[in-house]
Amino acid sequence: MQIGIRILTCNIRCVVPQDGDDNWPHRKDLCIDIVRSQNADILCFQELTQPQDDDVTEGLSGYGSYGLPDEPLGKNRLNRIFYRKDRFIPIASGGYWLSETPHVAGSRSWDSAYIRLANWIRLQDTASGREFRVINTHLDCDSQAAREAQAQCIVQDAQAYPNEYPQILAGDMNCDTTNAAIEVFKTGAWFDTYGYVHGTEDPGHTAHEFRGPAFKSEIGKMDWIFVRGIIKPLHADIITDSLNGRFPSDHYFVSATLCIGE
């Protein structure tokens, strides 16, 4: 039995006082309103620090969630996954660090500028019984060696599941389709939902420093939704919504509508 789901990936920009009028307290309502307006079944956030976590959780009633903190004693569940409680049952969940010691909390390798991890959850659709897995991550921003090795960590993890098992990978990869890290995902049987639907993997930049289309960037789409297994992308969009010239984040959000099953 086939099911359709809508997923949204959102790098919402952590709390940075130097952002001034674009700092979180000034845009949190806009951000949450735009996220809610997308009516997504699954939401994958990046850079969700603890104060933002409270605001987003309050603003997204009706969603359950899962996410490991990035550090052993930390509270920042940076790559948290939200799902509709009235539609999905959580079967299992977990996470690992994108390092040479993936089960050591807070570990990092390959000159990664920051601690990076992946959170995952297996969900079951209540109506059909169909099960699938969602992975949410954020690759390193500085080290190319780290990006490629981190992508390989995710590929190896996904390969533990049967080839046909439906899996979704969302996140800020800090690189576009010209980067070797993206090729690592493709070699590992992941394919881009936006590219499948539109015939191009590069619609232009998704990171824009709160400037939207006025921003000039040498890097194209760095926010991705990949799939593998028995999944067919039906729609894919870059969410460019703003209000009076104000944007919900320094990244555009990215969505995909997927058909899972045969």
N, C-alpha and C positions, 0 to 999 in steps of 0.2 A: 504494500500500500504506500502510495506517495504522500508526502506532506510538503507544504510550503512554509518557509520561514523567512523573516526579514531580519537582517543583522546590521548593526551600526558599529563602526569603530571610531573612537573619539580620543584624540590626544587633546586633553582639556587645559594643558599648561598649568604647572604647579603654582603655588602661591609665591609671587615674586614682587615685593614692595616696589622695586625699581620700575615695575611696569606702569606705575602711576594710575591713570584712569582706567587702564586695562587690567589692573590687578584683580584677583578673584573677587573680593567683596563688591566691586563695582560691576561685575559682569555675571555673577553667579546666577541671578534670576534669568537673564537672557540665555545663558548656556543651558540651564535646565529646561527652560521653555522650548528651546529649539530641539533638544534631545527628545523631550516628550512628544513634540509635534510629529516626529518621524514614525511613531507607533511601531517601534521595533520589538521583535520577540526576544532578541539577544542584544546586549550592549557590552562592548569591550572598551574599557577606559585605559588610557595610559596617563602617567603623571598624577594620579589621584592621591594626593597627600591626605593625611588624616583629617584636617579641618574640612577639606572639600568632600571627603568621604561622608562625613556627617550630613552635609548639605544635600549631596546627591541622593543619599539613601532616603532622607526625608522627602525629597522632591519626587522620588520615583516609587511611590507606594504601589504595591501590587507586584513588585519584583523581589525575588530572592537573589542572593549573590554569593560569590566565593572569591577569595584571593588571599594568598600568603603575603605577609610583609616581606620587604626586601632584605631586612637585617634581622639578626637573631632576637634582639630586644626591641625591634622597631614597631611602629604602628602604621606605617605608610604601606597600604595595600595598593601599590602603584598600578598594577595590571589586573584590576578586579573585573570579574565577569558578572553581569546581571542577566537574569532570565525571568520570564513571566511565570509566576507561581501558579496561575490558573491554567497553564497549558503544559508545563513540563515538571517532571519528577527528577530530582538529582539522583543519579545512580552511584557515582563515584567522583572524587575530585582530588587534585593534587597539584604539585608544582616542582620545579627544579631550577637550579641556578645555571646560567649559561657560562660555564667555566669548565676547567679540567676536573673539578670535583663537584659535580652537579648536585650532590646531596648534602653538601656542606653549606649551611645557611650563611649568606653574606659573602660567598666566595666570588672572586673574579679572576680572569686570566687574559692572556694575549694583549696586554697593555690596554685593556678596556678602561675607559675613563670613569665609568660608573659601574656599580653593581647592576647586573641585568639578570632577569629571570623570566620564566614562562609559567603561567598558571593555566590549568586545564580543568574541564568539567565534562562528565558524560551525562547527557540528559535523555530522558525518555518522554516522547510525546504521549500525553494521556489518552488521546482519542484513538490513535493508531497502534500504540505500542512501539513505534519506530524509535530506534536509539541512534544517537550521533554524539560526536565529541567536538568541543570548542577549545581552542588554545589561544591565549592572548599574550602578546609579548611586546618588547621594545628593544631593538638592537642598539648597539653602541653608536654614539654620535661622532667619535673621533678616530678610533682604530679600525682600519680596513681589515687587518688580520682578525680582529675580534669579530667583526660583522660576519665574515665568512665562516669562522669557527662556530660562532653562535648559531648561525643558520644550520650548520651541519649537526649541531646538538639536537635541534628541533626535528630535522629530517630523521635522525636515528631513532628518536623517541617515537615518531609517527610510524616508523616501519615495524614497530613491535606489534601493530594491529594488522589484521588481514587487509589485503590490497583493496577490497571492495568496501571496507568499513567506512562510513561517511565521517570525514573530519574537516573542520573549518579552522583556519589559522588567520587571526586578525592582529594588526598592530602597526606601530610606527617602526619601519625598518631603517630609517635614516639614510635611505638611498633609493635611487630610481632604477628603472629597468636596464640601464646601461651598466649597472654595478655587478661585479662577480658574485656578490652575496645572493642576489636574486636568482642567478643561474644555479646556485647551490640548491635553492628550493625547487626549481624546475626539474633539475636532475633527480631530485628526490620524489618526483611524481606530484608535486603541488602545481596547480595552475591558477592564474589570476582571474578573478571573476570579472573585473572591469574589462580586461583584454578580451575575454571570451565573448562578452556581450557587444562590445563596441569595435572590436577589431584592432584596437591599439591599447597598449599598456600605459601610455603616457599622455594624459589629457592636459598636462601642464602641472605647475607646482601645487602641492597641497599644504606646504608650510609657507606662511606669508607674513609673519611678524605683526599680526593684527592690521595689516594693510590691504588684504584682499587682492583683487586683480591689479592694484597699483604696484604691488611688490614685484620686483624683478629677481628671478632666481635662475641659477645654472642647474639646479636639481629639479627634476620633474616630480611625479607622484611618489611620495615616500610613505604614504599611508595605504596599506594593502589589506585586501581580504582574499586569501587563497583558499582553495578546496582541493580535496582528493577523495577518491572512493566514489561511491554511487551518489553523486550530486551533480545537478545541472543548474548553472546560473541562468536566471530568467531576466533579471534587471540589475543594473548597477549604476550608481550615481555618486557624484561629488556634491556634497551639501554646502552650498555657498551662502546660506541664509545670513542676513545681517539686519540690524535695526538702526536707522539713522546714522549709517556709516560705522556702527560699532559691531564687532564680531565676537562670537562666543568664545573663541580661542585663537591662538596664533597658528592653528592648523584648520583647514577645512575637514569636516567629518566625511566619512565614506560609507556608503551603504550597499548592500546586495540583497536581492531576493532570490532564494534558492529553492529548488525542488529536490527533495531527498527521497531516494528509493526508485525502484523500477516500475 
